[in-house]
Amino acid sequence: MRVLSGRRSAVFIVALATILILTASGSAALAAKSPPGLSKFKAAIGRIESGGRYTARNSTSGAYGKYQILPSNWPSWARQYLGNANARQTPANQEKVASGKMTSLYRWLGSWKRVAYWWLTGSSRTTGWSSYAKRYVATVMRYYRAAGGKAAPKAARWVASERSKAIEFTGTWRSARHRGYGGDRVVYAKSAGASATFTFVGRKVAWNGPTGPTRGKAKVYIDGKYAKTVNMNRRSFDPRATLFQASWKSAGEHSLKVVVLGTKGHPMVAIDDFVVLKK
């Protein structure tokens, strides 16, 4: 039995791009390679979704293949991970698309447990899971562990959404929705001087948000000191890019402040989330 409503709210997470680094020498992207246990997690999802059959089809939803990808999701995912929205759902293509999507989800959500929940429901919520969802996730993780998969260290990664209480806003910020945003939503401001200050404890931080023709510039301050002016203006729209990141040798308490410059003609600056690596 499938939970159909969740999968319809697919989140199209674009690969990390336009990485702006604080230090001259730079630091690695927060997740530049495949996450640990990807193949084992894929096997677990494939087992519970289809029994590992590449030709399995759900007669009700139309979901197809080993990973039961909905027909409404396949074109966009195939475009993103194969470069061809019309690519056939061959076993090889199913594997490539699943790898790309699950990697993107892991980078966003931070654990295979939460990725499993998203795969069932399309939701990034951390509480209020139904009993069915809890059983589904527990089964996936049991298969994952049986294959030798290991859980990520607890609290090693924190994704602070635009609604996090750790962010202090000044000026006028509004909410906008798009299926490509993490959690389907961002907050944005247009007026010069509007700011968002994120306070955290960790050794790496990244600011994620959209770029595009309507996007402007913002100054970034780390621990009260000017770090960089970030230009989000691009010819084409990218719903989720890494706009800025910084790192330190060891974990500590820091702040990252975004100040909108109100760029003439394209002033919009948006915040999707901040990602912190604590260790």
Secondary structure, DSSP 4 states (H G I P E B T S, - for coil): ---HHHHHS---PPPP-S--BSSSS----TT-SPPTTHHHHHHHHHHHHHTT-TT-B-TTT--BTTTTB-TTTHHHHHHHHHS-TT----HHHHHHHHHHHHHHHHHHH-SHHHHHHHHHHS---SS---HHHHHHHHHHHHHHHHTT--PPPTTSEEEEETT-TTEEEES--EEEE-TTSGGGEEEEE-STT-EEEEEEEEEEEEEEEEEBTTB-EEEEEETTEEEEEEE-B-SS-EEEEEEEEEEEEEEEEEEEEEEE---TT--BEEE-EEEEE--
